[in-house]
Amino acid sequence: MRILFEIANSDTSTAAKLSRELGLGRRLVQECITFARRAGYQKLVLWTYSQLKVARNIYGKARFKLVEQEAYHSFGKDWVGETWGLVL
């Protein structure tokens, strides 16, 4: 988590590009799924923005399914919030 936070708050696009090339998002999602299965969870639910195309791709490849979408206006922009779920 700390690595992702520091990269996300970096002022350079190089750091952001590096984080994508390392596959940290995909790895983090897989680690969460593995933990949840071992802990006996029955499902995982996450929330994201539809505009985050790379993140949505990661969730889809991890077999999460889009459950709900809701449009809203925040910070002067129109957004679409999404709830995704994965049955374990």
C-alpha distances in whole Angstrom, upper triangle without the diagonal:
4,5,5,6,9,10,11,12,14,18,19,19,19,15,14,17,15,12,14,17,14,13,10,10,13,11,8,11,14,12,12,15,16,15,17,20,20,20,23,21,24,22,18,19,16,17,17,20,22,22,18,20,18,15,19,20,17,17,21,21,19,22,21,24,24,26,26,26,27,28,28,28,26,26,29,28,28,25,25,22,22,21,21,21,21,24,23
4,5,5,6,9,10,11,12,16,17,18,17,14,14,17,15,12,15,17,15,15,12,13,16,14,12,15,17,15,15,19,20,18,20,23,23,23,26,25,27,25,22,22,20,20,20,22,24,24,20,22,20,18,21,23,20,21,24,24,22,26,24,27,28,29,29,29,30,30,30,30,27,26,29,29,30,27,27,25,25,24,24,25,25,28,27
4,5,5,6,8,10,11,14,15,15,14,10,11,13,11,9,12,14,11,12,9,11,14,13,11,15,16,15,16,19,20,19,22,24,24,25,27,26,29,26,23,23,21,21,20,22,24,23,19,21,18,17,20,21,18,20,23,23,21,25,24,27,27,29,30,30,30,31,30,30,28,27,30,29,30,27,27,25,25,25,24,25,25,28,27
4,6,5,6,9,10,14,14,14,14,10,9,12,11,7,10,13,11,11,8,8,12,11,10,13,15,14,15,18,19,19,21,23,24,24,27,25,27,24,21,20,17,18,16,18,20,19,16,17,15,13,17,18,15,17,20,20,19,22,21,24,24,26,26,26,27,27,27,27,24,24,27,25,26,23,24,22,21,22,21,23,23,26,26
4,6,5,6,9,12,14,14,15,11,11,14,13,11,13,16,15,15,11,12,15,15,13,15,18,17,17,20,22,21,22,25,26,26,28,26,28,26,22,21,18,18,17,18,21,20,17,19,17,15,19,20,18,19,23,23,22,25,23,26,25,27,27,26,26,27,26,25,23,22,25,24,25,23,23,21,22,22,22,24,25,28,28
4,5,5,6,10,11,13,13,9,10,13,12,10,14,16,14,15,13,14,17,17,15,18,20,19,20,23,24,24,25,28,29,29,31,30,32,29,26,25,22,21,20,21,23,22,19,21,19,18,22,23,20,22,25,25,25,28,27,29,29,31,30,29,30,30,29,28,25,23,26,26,27,25,26,25,25,26,26,27,28,31,31
4,5,5,9,9,9,9,6,6,9,9,7,10,12,12,13,11,12,15,15,14,17,20,19,20,23,24,24,26,28,29,29,32,30,32,29,26,25,22,21,19,20,22,20,17,18,16,16,19,20,18,20,23,23,23,26,25,28,27,30,29,28,29,29,28,27,25,23,26,25,26,24,25,24,24,25,25,27,27,31,30
4,6,9,9,10,11,8,7,10,11,9,11,14,14,14,12,12,15,16,15,17,20,19,20,22,24,24,25,28,29,29,31,29,31,28,24,23,19,18,16,16,19,17,14,16,14,14,17,19,17,19,22,22,22,25,24,26,25,27,27,25,25,25,24,24,21,20,22,21,22,20,21,20,21,22,22,25,26,29,29
4,7,9,10,12,9,9,13,13,12,14,17,17,17,15,15,19,20,18,20,23,23,22,26,27,27,28,31,32,32,34,32,33,31,27,25,22,21,19,19,21,19,17,19,18,17,21,22,21,22,26,26,26,29,27,29,28,30,29,28,27,27,25,24,21,19,22,21,23,22,23,22,24,25,25,28,29,32,33
4,5,8,9,7,8,11,11,11,14,16,16,17,16,16,20,20,19,22,24,24,25,28,29,29,30,33,34,34,36,34,36,33,30,28,25,24,21,21,23,21,18,21,19,19,22,23,22,24,27,27,27,30,29,31,30,32,32,30,30,29,28,27,24,22,24,24,26,24,26,25,26,28,28,30,31,35,35
4,7,9,8,9,12,13,13,16,18,18,20,19,19,23,24,23,25,28,28,28,31,32,32,34,36,37,37,40,38,39,36,32,31,27,26,23,22,24,21,19,21,20,21,24,25,24,27,29,29,30,33,31,33,32,34,33,31,31,30,29,27,24,21,23,23,25,24,27,26,28,30,30,33,34,38,38
4,5,6,7,9,10,12,13,15,16,18,18,19,22,23,22,24,27,27,28,31,32,32,34,36,37,38,40,38,40,37,33,32,28,27,24,23,24,21,19,21,19,20,24,24,23,26,28,28,29,32,31,33,32,35,34,32,32,31,30,29,26,24,25,25,27,26,27,27,28,30,30,33,34,38,38
4,5,5,6,9,10,11,12,14,16,16,17,20,21,21,23,25,26,27,29,31,31,33,35,36,37,39,37,38,35,31,30,27,25,22,21,22,19,17,18,16,18,21,21,21,24,26,25,27,29,29,31,30,32,32,30,30,29,29,28,25,23,25,23,25,24,25,26,26,28,28,31,32,36,36
4,5,5,6,9,10,10,12,15,15,16,19,20,20,23,25,25,27,29,30,31,33,35,36,37,39,37,38,35,32,31,28,27,24,24,24,21,19,19,17,19,22,22,21,24,26,25,26,30,29,32,31,34,34,32,33,32,32,31,29,27,28,27,28,27,28,28,29,30,30,32,32,36,36
4,5,5,6,9,10,11,13,12,14,17,17,17,20,22,22,23,26,27,28,30,32,33,33,36,34,36,33,29,29,25,25,22,22,23,21,18,19,16,17,21,21,19,22,25,24,25,28,27,30,30,32,32,31,32,31,31,30,27,26,28,26,28,26,27,26,27,28,28,30,30,34,33
4,5,5,7,9,10,11,11,12,15,16,16,18,20,21,22,24,26,26,28,30,31,32,34,32,33,30,27,26,22,22,19,19,20,17,14,15,13,14,17,17,16,19,22,21,22,25,24,27,26,29,29,27,28,27,27,27,25,23,25,23,24,23,23,23,23,25,24,27,27,31,31
4,5,5,6,9,10,11,12,15,16,17,19,20,22,23,25,26,27,29,31,32,33,35,33,34,31,28,27,24,23,20,20,21,18,15,15,12,14,17,17,16,19,21,20,22,25,25,27,27,30,30,28,30,29,29,29,27,26,27,25,26,24,25,25,25,26,25,28,28,31,32
4,5,5,6,9,9,12,14,14,15,18,19,20,22,24,25,26,28,29,30,32,34,32,34,31,28,27,25,24,22,22,23,21,17,17,14,16,19,18,17,20,22,21,22,25,25,28,28,31,31,30,32,32,32,31,30,28,30,28,29,27,27,27,26,28,26,28,28,31,31
4,6,5,7,6,8,11,11,12,14,16,17,18,20,21,22,24,26,27,28,30,29,30,27,24,24,21,21,19,19,20,19,15,15,12,13,16,16,14,17,19,18,19,22,22,25,25,28,28,27,29,29,29,29,27,26,28,26,27,25,25,24,23,24,23,25,25,28,28
4,5,5,7,8,9,11,12,14,15,17,18,20,21,23,24,26,27,29,30,29,29,27,23,23,20,20,18,18,18,17,13,13,9,10,14,13,11,15,17,16,17,20,20,22,23,26,27,26,27,27,28,28,27,26,28,26,26,23,23,22,22,23,21,23,23,27,27
4,6,8,10,11,12,14,15,16,18,20,21,22,24,26,27,28,30,32,30,31,29,26,26,23,23,21,22,22,20,17,16,12,14,17,15,13,17,19,17,18,21,22,25,25,29,30,29,31,31,32,32,31,30,32,29,29,27,27,26,25,26,24,26,25,28,28
4,5,8,9,9,11,14,14,15,17,19,19,21,23,24,25,27,29,28,29,27,24,25,22,23,21,22,23,21,18,17,13,14,17,16,13,17,19,17,17,21,21,24,25,29,30,29,31,32,33,33,31,31,33,31,31,28,28,26,25,26,24,25,24,27,26
4,6,5,6,9,10,11,12,14,16,17,18,20,21,23,24,26,25,26,23,21,21,19,20,18,20,20,19,15,15,11,11,14,12,10,13,15,13,13,17,18,21,22,25,26,26,28,29,30,31,30,30,32,29,29,26,25,24,22,22,20,21,20,23,23
4,6,5,6,9,10,10,12,14,15,16,18,20,21,22,24,23,24,22,19,19,17,18,17,19,20,19,15,15,12,11,14,14,11,13,16,14,14,17,18,21,22,24,26,26,27,28,29,30,28,28,30,28,28,25,24,23,21,21,19,20,20,23,22
4,5,5,6,9,10,11,12,14,15,17,19,20,21,23,21,22,19,16,16,14,15,13,15,16,16,12,12,9,8,11,10,7,10,13,12,11,15,14,17,18,21,22,22,24,25,26,27,25,26,28,25,25,22,21,19,18,17,16,17,17,20,20
4,6,5,6,9,10,11,12,14,15,17,19,20,21,20,21,18,15,16,14,16,15,17,17,18,14,13,10,9,11,9,6,8,11,9,8,12,12,16,17,20,22,22,25,26,27,29,28,28,30,28,27,24,22,20,18,18,15,16,15,18,17
4,5,5,6,9,10,10,12,14,15,16,18,20,19,20,18,16,17,16,18,17,20,21,21,17,17,14,12,14,13,10,11,14,12,10,14,15,18,20,23,24,25,27,29,30,31,30,31,33,31,30,27,25,23,21,20,18,18,16,19,17
4,5,5,6,9,10,11,12,14,15,16,18,17,19,17,14,15,13,15,15,18,19,20,16,17,14,11,14,14,10,11,14,13,11,14,14,18,19,21,23,23,25,27,28,29,28,28,31,29,28,25,23,21,19,18,16,16,15,18,17
4,5,5,6,9,10,11,12,14,15,17,15,16,14,11,12,11,13,13,16,17,18,15,15,13,10,11,12,8,8,11,10,8,11,10,14,16,18,20,21,23,25,26,28,27,28,30,28,27,23,21,19,17,15,13,12,11,14,13
4,5,5,6,9,10,11,12,14,15,14,16,14,12,14,13,16,17,20,21,22,18,18,15,13,14,13,10,10,12,10,7,11,11,15,17,20,22,23,26,28,30,31,30,32,34,31,30,27,25,22,20,18,15,14,12,14,12
4,5,5,6,9,10,11,12,14,14,16,14,12,15,14,17,18,21,23,24,20,21,18,15,17,17,13,13,15,14,11,14,14,18,20,22,24,25,28,30,31,33,31,32,35,33,32,28,27,24,21,20,17,16,14,16,14
4,5,5,6,9,10,10,12,11,13,11,9,11,11,14,16,19,21,22,19,20,18,15,16,16,13,12,15,14,11,13,12,16,18,19,21,23,25,27,28,30,29,30,33,31,30,26,24,21,19,17,14,13,11,13,12
4,5,5,6,9,10,11,9,11,9,8,11,12,15,17,20,21,23,20,20,18,15,16,16,13,11,13,12,9,10,10,14,16,18,20,22,25,28,29,31,30,32,35,32,31,27,25,22,19,16,13,11,9,10,8
4,5,5,6,9,10,10,12,12,11,14,15,19,20,24,25,27,23,23,21,18,19,19,15,14,16,15,11,13,14,17,20,21,24,26,29,31,33,35,34,35,38,36,34,31,28,25,23,20,17,15,12,13,10
4,6,5,6,9,9,12,12,11,14,15,19,21,24,26,27,24,25,23,20,21,21,17,16,19,18,14,16,16,19,21,22,25,27,29,31,32,34,33,35,38,36,34,31,29,25,23,20,18,16,13,14,11
4,6,5,6,5,8,8,8,11,13,17,19,23,24,27,24,24,23,19,20,20,17,15,17,17,13,14,14,17,19,19,22,24,26,29,30,33,32,34,36,34,33,29,27,24,21,18,15,13,11,11,8
4,5,5,6,8,9,10,13,16,19,22,25,26,29,26,26,24,21,21,21,18,16,18,17,13,14,14,17,20,20,23,26,29,32,33,36,35,37,39,37,36,32,29,26,23,20,17,14,11,10,7
4,5,8,10,12,13,16,18,22,25,28,30,32,29,29,27,24,24,24,21,19,21,20,17,18,18,21,24,24,27,29,32,35,36,38,37,39,42,40,38,35,32,29,26,23,20,18,15,14,10
4,6,9,11,12,15,17,21,24,28,29,31,29,29,28,24,25,25,22,20,22,22,18,19,18,21,24,23,26,29,31,34,35,37,36,38,41,39,37,34,32,28,25,22,20,17,15,14,11
4,6,9,11,15,18,21,24,28,29,32,29,30,28,25,25,26,23,20,22,22,18,18,17,20,22,22,25,28,30,33,34,37,36,38,41,39,38,34,31,28,25,21,19,16,13,12,9
4,6,8,11,14,18,21,24,26,28,26,27,26,22,22,23,20,18,19,20,16,16,15,17,19,18,21,24,26,29,31,33,33,35,38,36,34,30,28,24,21,18,16,12,11,9,7
4,7,10,14,17,21,24,25,28,26,26,26,22,21,22,20,17,18,19,16,14,13,15,17,16,19,22,25,28,30,33,33,35,38,35,33,30,27,23,20,17,14,11,9,6,5
4,7,10,14,17,20,21,24,22,23,22,19,18,19,17,14,15,16,13,12,10,11,13,13,16,19,21,25,26,29,29,32,34,32,30,26,23,20,16,13,11,7,5,4,5
4,7,10,13,17,18,21,19,20,19,16,15,17,14,11,13,15,11,11,8,10,12,12,14,17,19,22,24,26,26,28,31,28,27,23,20,17,14,10,8,6,5,7,7
4,7,10,14,15,18,17,18,18,14,13,16,14,11,13,15,13,12,9,10,10,9,11,13,15,19,20,23,22,25,27,25,23,19,17,13,10,7,6,4,7,9,11
4,7,10,12,15,13,15,15,11,11,14,12,9,12,14,12,13,9,10,10,10,11,12,14,16,18,20,19,22,24,22,20,16,14,11,8,6,5,6,9,12,14
4,7,10,12,11,13,14,11,10,14,13,11,13,16,15,15,11,12,10,10,9,10,11,13,14,16,16,18,20,18,16,13,11,7,6,5,6,9,12,15,17
4,7,9,7,10,11,8,8,12,12,10,12,15,15,15,12,12,10,12,11,10,11,12,13,15,14,16,18,15,14,10,9,6,5,7,8,11,14,18,20
4,5,6,9,11,9,8,12,13,12,14,17,17,17,15,14,11,13,11,9,10,10,11,12,12,14,15,12,11,7,6,5,6,9,10,14,17,21,23
4,5,7,10,9,7,11,13,12,12,16,17,17,14,13,10,12,11,8,10,10,12,13,14,16,17,13,11,8,6,6,6,10,11,15,17,21,23
4,6,9,9,9,11,13,13,14,17,18,19,17,16,14,16,15,12,13,12,13,13,14,15,15,12,10,8,7,9,10,13,14,18,20,24,26
4,6,6,6,9,10,11,12,15,16,17,15,15,14,16,15,13,15,14,15,16,16,17,18,15,14,11,10,10,10,13,13,16,18,22,24
4,6,5,6,9,10,10,12,14,15,14,15,13,16,16,14,16,16,18,19,19,20,21,17,16,13,12,12,12,14,14,17,18,22,24
4,5,5,6,9,10,11,13,15,14,15,15,18,18,17,19,19,21,22,21,22,23,20,19,16,15,15,14,16,14,17,18,22,23
4,5,5,6,9,10,11,13,11,13,13,16,16,15,17,18,19,21,20,21,23,20,19,15,14,13,11,13,11,14,15,19,20
4,5,5,6,9,10,11,9,10,9,13,13,13,15,16,18,20,20,22,23,20,18,15,12,12,9,11,9,12,13,17,19
4,5,5,6,9,10,10,11,11,15,16,16,19,20,22,24,24,25,26,23,21,18,16,15,13,14,12,14,14,18,19
4,5,5,6,9,9,11,12,16,17,18,20,22,23,25,25,26,28,25,23,20,18,16,14,14,12,13,13,16,17
4,6,5,6,5,8,9,12,14,15,18,20,22,24,24,26,27,24,22,19,16,14,11,11,8,9,9,13,14
4,5,5,5,7,8,12,14,15,18,20,23,25,26,27,29,25,23,20,17,16,13,12,9,10,10,13,15
4,5,7,10,12,15,18,19,22,24,26,29,29,30,32,28,26,23,20,19,16,16,12,13,11,14,15
4,6,9,12,15,17,19,22,24,27,29,29,30,32,29,27,24,21,19,16,15,11,10,9,11,11
4,6,10,12,15,17,21,23,26,29,29,31,33,29,27,24,21,19,15,14,10,9,7,9,10
4,7,9,12,14,18,20,23,25,26,28,30,27,24,21,18,15,12,10,6,5,5,8,10
4,6,9,12,15,18,21,24,25,28,29,26,23,19,16,14,10,9,5,5,6,9,12
4,6,8,12,14,17,21,22,24,26,22,19,16,12,11,7,6,4,7,9,12,15
4,7,10,14,17,20,22,25,26,23,20,17,13,11,7,5,5,6,10,12,15
4,7,10,13,17,18,22,23,20,17,14,10,8,6,5,7,9,13,15,19
4,7,10,13,15,19,19,16,13,10,6,6,5,6,9,12,16,18,22
4,7,10,12,16,16,14,11,8,5,5,6,9,12,15,19,21,25
4,7,10,13,13,11,7,6,4,6,9,12,15,18,22,25,28
4,7,10,10,8,6,5,6,7,11,14,17,21,24,27,30
4,7,7,6,4,6,9,10,14,17,20,24,27,30,33
4,5,5,7,7,10,11,15,17,21,24,27,31,33
4,6,8,10,13,14,17,20,23,27,30,33,35
4,7,10,13,15,19,22,25,28,32,35,37
4,6,10,12,16,19,22,26,29,32,35
4,7,10,13,17,20,23,27,30,33
4,6,10,13,16,20,23,26,29
4,6,10,13,16,20,23,26
4,7,10,14,17,20,23
4,6,10,13,17,20
4,7,10,13,16
4,7,10,13
4,7,10
4,6
4
